């Protein structure tokens, strides 16, 4: 179909939030394109159907292709703060932290993602094992905690609609961070005997939608009511994580 950006780069939102083409006079002078393409003629795309005598490769000169609305690499930050009393071996107050190891489990990631208008929302958790090596009065202790770190991310995706399709590449760990001595409320008191753990994740998300392309390069949205303004903002109750239910 050639360079698809040649079509979508010329689309703009009108005052009703609909997408329409700014180049009404294309080089094809194709005035019978569909109404959602922004042309004055509101008929359907000009698809010339043929009777099937022999099985052709296509039944018409129109095809459906997936148009990319947006595609971008994004970072997601998973983090949580844990008191040292949460470890299997309690790190005694006043200990010197020698090292902190963080082992995220990429295979165990669970997450939910939804598209709202112009935005992609991700919420999820990643399992991780945290190992703290400390020393107090010459005694070395190794303390371990296996838990899950929550993450969420809101990614701007201009033109995205709830009816579009979202795909994401597998997550990659870009880095892990640990900060002992952060304040936390423990037993009603503010304590510095805690550790902040952070995992930086990377993925590429792509939002796409099916469109009809005719022989002249005219395009139509398969769903001509895509991204209609809802009367109220959408509300989602996502599937629970962990013991409360299956991951979405």
C-alpha positions in Angstrom: 0.0 0.0 0.0 3.0 2.3 0.0 3.8 4.6 2.9 0.8 4.5 5.2 2.0 7.7 6.9 1.0 9.5 3.8 -2.7 9.0 4.7 -2.7 9.4 8.5 -0.4 12.3 8.7 -3.1 14.3 6.9 -5.8 13.5 9.4 -7.0 15.9 12.0 -9.7 16.0 14.6 -12.6 18.2 14.0 -14.6 20.1 16.6 -16.6 17.0 17.3 -13.6 14.8 18.0 -13.9 13.0 14.7 -10.9 12.3 12.4 -11.0 13.8 9.0 -8.5 14.2 6.1 -7.1 17.7 5.5 -6.1 16.8 1.9 -9.6 16.5 0.4 -8.2 17.0 -3.1 -5.9 14.0 -3.4 -3.8 13.4 -6.4 -6.3 10.7 -7.3 -9.2 13.2 -7.3 -11.2 10.4 -5.6 -14.4 12.1 -4.5 -16.3 8.9 -3.7 -14.3 7.9 -0.7 -16.0 7.2 2.6 -17.4 9.9 4.9 -15.0 9.1 7.7 -12.1 10.0 5.4 -13.3 13.6 5.6 -14.5 13.9 2.0 -17.7 15.8 1.2 -19.2 12.7 -0.4 -20.6 10.5 2.3 -21.0 7.3 0.3 -19.1 4.1 1.2 -15.6 3.5 -0.2 -15.6 2.8 -3.9 -15.1 -1.0 -3.9 -15.7 -2.6 -7.3 -17.0 -6.2 -6.6 -16.7 -8.8 -9.3 -18.7 -12.0 -9.8 -16.7 -15.1 -8.8 -16.3 -17.5 -11.7 -12.9 -18.6 -10.8 -11.6 -18.3 -7.3 -9.7 -15.0 -7.3 -7.1 -14.0 -4.8 -9.4 -11.1 -3.7 -13.2 -10.6 -4.1 -12.9 -6.9 -4.5 -10.3 -4.2 -5.1 -10.5 -3.2 -1.4 -8.4 -4.7 1.3 -8.4 -4.4 5.1 -5.1 -3.5 6.7 -4.0 -2.6 10.2 -3.1 1.1 10.5 -0.7 2.0 13.3 -2.1 4.8 15.4 1.0 5.1 17.6 4.0 2.9 18.5 6.6 3.9 21.2 9.1 2.5 23.6 8.0 3.2 27.2 9.4 2.6 30.7 7.4 1.2 33.6 8.6 1.6 37.1 7.8 -1.1 39.6 8.6 -0.2 43.2 7.6 -0.7 46.9 9.0 0.0 50.3 9.4 -2.9 52.8 10.2 -2.8 56.6 13.2 -5.0 57.6 10.8 -6.8 59.8 9.1 -8.3 56.7 12.2 -10.3 55.8 12.6 -14.0 56.8 15.5 -13.0 59.0 14.8 -9.6 60.5 17.6 -7.1 59.8 18.4 -5.8 63.4 18.3 -2.0 64.0 21.7 -0.4 63.7 23.0 -3.0 61.2 25.4 -2.1 58.4 24.0 -3.1 55.0 26.7 -4.8 53.1 24.8 -5.5 49.9 21.3 -5.8 48.4 20.4 -8.2 45.6 17.2 -7.9 43.6 16.1 -10.7 41.2 13.0 -9.8 39.3 11.1 -12.6 37.7 10.1 -11.5 34.2 8.2 -14.8 33.6 5.9 -14.1 36.5 4.8 -10.6 35.4 1.0 -10.1 35.3 -0.5 -6.9 34.0 -3.8 -5.3 32.7 -3.9 -2.7 30.0 -6.7 -0.6 28.7 -7.0 2.0 26.0 -8.9 5.2 26.7 -9.1 8.2 24.4 -5.5 9.3 23.5 -4.0 7.2 26.2 -2.9 3.7 27.2 -3.1 2.7 30.9 -1.0 -0.2 32.3 -1.3 -1.6 35.8 0.6 -4.7 36.9 3.0 -6.5 39.2 6.4 -8.2 38.9 7.6 -10.9 41.3 11.0 -10.3 42.8 13.3 -11.8 45.4 15.2 -9.3 47.6 18.3 -10.4 49.5 19.9 -8.2 52.1 23.3 -9.0 53.6 24.0 -7.1 56.8 26.4 -7.1 59.7 26.0 -6.2 63.3 28.6 -6.7 66.1 30.7 -8.9 63.8 27.7 -11.2 62.9 26.7 -11.4 59.3 23.1 -12.0 58.4 21.5 -12.9 55.1 17.8 -11.8 54.9 15.4 -12.7 52.1 12.0 -11.5 51.0 10.0 -12.9 48.0 7.3 -10.5 47.0 5.7 -8.6 44.1 6.4 -5.0 43.1 3.4 -3.0 41.7 3.8 -0.8 38.6 1.5 1.5 36.6 2.1 3.7 33.6 -0.1 6.1 31.6 1.3 6.6 28.0 0.1 9.3 25.8 -1.1 8.0 22.4 -2.7 10.8 20.4 -5.6 9.5 18.3 -6.1 6.2 20.2 -9.6 5.0 20.8 -11.0 2.4 23.2 -12.0 0.2 20.2 -8.4 0.0 19.0 -6.0 -3.0 19.5 -3.1 -2.9 21.8 0.0 -5.1 21.6 3.2 -5.0 23.7 6.6 -6.6 23.3 8.0 -8.7 26.2 9.3 -6.7 29.1 13.0 -6.1 29.5 14.7 -5.1 32.8 16.7 -1.9 32.4 17.9 -1.7 35.9 17.3 -2.4 39.6 17.7 0.0 42.6 17.7 -0.4 46.3 17.7 2.4 48.9 18.0 1.3 52.6 17.0 3.7 55.4 13.9 5.2 53.8 11.1 6.2 56.3 8.1 4.0 56.8 5.3 3.9 59.3 5.7 0.7 61.4 3.4 0.0 64.3 2.1 3.6 64.1 5.6 5.1 64.4 7.9 6.5 61.7 10.9 4.2 61.3 14.0 4.3 59.0 14.4 0.6 59.3 13.1 0.0 55.7 14.2 -0.4 52.2 12.9 1.0 48.9 13.2 -1.4 45.9 12.7 -0.2 42.3 12.8 -2.1 39.0 12.8 -0.2 35.7 11.1 -2.1 32.9 11.0 -1.4 29.2 8.5 -2.4 26.5 7.2 -1.2 23.2 3.5 -0.7 22.9 1.7 -0.4 19.6 -1.9 0.7 19.1 -3.5 -0.2 15.7 -6.9 -0.3 14.0 -8.3 -2.0 10.9 -9.1 0.2 7.9 -10.4 -0.4 4.4 -8.1 0.8 1.5 -9.6 1.0 -2.0 -7.8 0.8 -5.3 -7.4 4.6 -5.5 -5.8 4.9 -2.0 -9.0 6.1 -0.4 -9.3 4.9 3.2 -12.3 4.2 5.5 -12.4 3.3 9.1 -14.0 -0.1 9.6 -15.7 1.3 12.7 -17.2 4.7 11.7 -18.3 5.4 15.3 -14.8 4.9 16.8 -13.9 7.1 19.7 -17.4 8.7 20.0 -17.5 10.8 23.1 -19.0 8.9 26.0 -21.5 10.7 28.2 -19.4 10.0 31.3 -15.7 9.1 31.7 -15.1 5.3 31.4 -14.7 3.3 34.6 -12.8 0.0 34.6 -12.6 -2.7 37.3 -9.6 -4.8 36.3 -9.2 -8.5 37.0 -7.6 -9.0 40.4 -4.0 -10.1 40.9 -2.6 -12.9 43.1 -4.8 -14.8 45.5 -7.9 -12.6 44.7 -8.3 -13.9 41.2 -6.7 -14.6 37.8 -4.5 -12.0 36.1 -5.9 -10.2 33.1 
